[in-house]
Amino acid sequence: MANKVMVELGDEVSKLAGVITQVQKKTRHFKSHLAQLQKTITSIKPIIETLPIIEMMDKLNKHLGERREETELFIRKLNEAQELITTCANVTRWNIIKRVHHMYKLHDLDESLWMFFHIDIMLPMAMDIKEKLLRERC
């Protein structure tokens, strides 16, 4: 089950990276924000696609029960990011208010993805690992 979830996560991250690349080619006014978001996605992607993490998550899920809610929330955030980025592609350069509004949204999205991944995904995983190590010592 964990393998399926991690593959699903990897697919969603790859889709988002593709959407960002397409929008970067199409529009000029969100380049820096999209580049930062692309940087965040490329830093998250290798961690998700790493095989030892998938195997470790599978083993932990068997012992501790599944923790699918974190990954579902992350997938939902990635889908919301895709929607926001595609709407950014349709903002005209004359509509300054929408451009500024979407720039703030892109910035907030980048921060929320980064924080969500490091707090809501990595922290419970680290806690699960420590719990397992504690159980093995006892």
N, C-alpha and C positions, 0 to 999 in steps of 0.2 A: 504494500500500500504506500509506503514512504517513497519507493522508487517512482510510482505513478505521480505522486504529488510533486516530487522534485523535478520530474520531467516536465510536468505541467507548468511549474514555476519557471523552468528554463525556457520553455516555449513562449510564455508571456513576456519574459524579459527580452528575448530575441525579437519578438513582434514589436515591442516598444522601441527597441534600438532601431529597427527598420523604419518605423514611423518617424522617429526623430530625424534620421538621415534624409528621408524624403522631404520633410518639412524644411529642413535646413537648406536643401537645394532650391526649394520653391520660394521661400520668403527671405527677406533681408533684414527685417527689423527685430528679429528675436535670436539672432545668431549667437550672441554671448550667453544668453540664458539657455538656449538649446545645447550649446557646446558644454556648458557646465552640467546640464542634465545628462547628456551623453557620457560625460566623464563619470558621473555617479553610477549610471547603469553599467558601464564597462567595469567599474570596480566591484560591483555586486555580482555580475554575471559569472566570473570564474569561481567565486565561492559557492554559488548555487550548483554549478556544473561539476564540482570536484567530487570524484567518486568516493573517497573515504568518508566525506560528510554524509553522502547518501546511505552508505552502509551503516555508519554510526547511528544515523537517525532511525533506520530500519530496526536496528537492534534495540535502541532505547525505546522505540514505540512498542515493541513486543513486551518489554519488561515494565514499562511505566504507563502504558496506555497511550492512545494516539493524541497528538496535539495538533489537530488539523486547523483549528480556528486561527492560529497565527498565519498559516500559509493562505487560508481563504481570504483573510483581511489584506494580505500583501497582494494577492492576485486582484482583488477588488481595487486596491490603490493603483495597480498597474493599468487596469482597464480605465479608471478615471483619468489617469495620465494620458492614455491614448486619445481619449475624447478631447481633453484640453488641448493637446498638441495639434490635433486635426482642426479644432476651431481656430487656433492661432494661425494656421495656414490660410484661413479665409478672411482674416482681418486686413483691411486695406490700409495702405500707408497714410491715407488722409485722415483716418479715424484715430486721432491721437489718444482720445480718452480710452477707447478699447485697447489700444496698444499698451498703454501704461497699466491698465487693469490686468491685462493678460501677462505682462511682464512680472507684476507682483504675484500673480497666481503661479507662474512658472517657478519663480524663486521659492515660494512657499512649498510647491510640489517637490522641488529638489530637496529642500530641507526635511520635509516630512518623509520622503522615501529613505533618505539617509538615516534619519533618526529611527524610523520604524524598523528598518532592517537591523540596525545595531542594538536597539533596545528590545523590540518585541520579538525578534527572531533569534538573535545571537545570545541575548541574556538568558532566556528560558533554556536554550540549548546548553549553555555553560552551566546553568544550575542543574540540569538533568545529568550532565557529565559528572559534576561534583557529587551529586546524590549517589550515582552509581559507584563512584570510587569509594565513597564512604561505606556503602553497603558491602563492597568487596573486602574492605579492611575488617569489618566486624564479623 
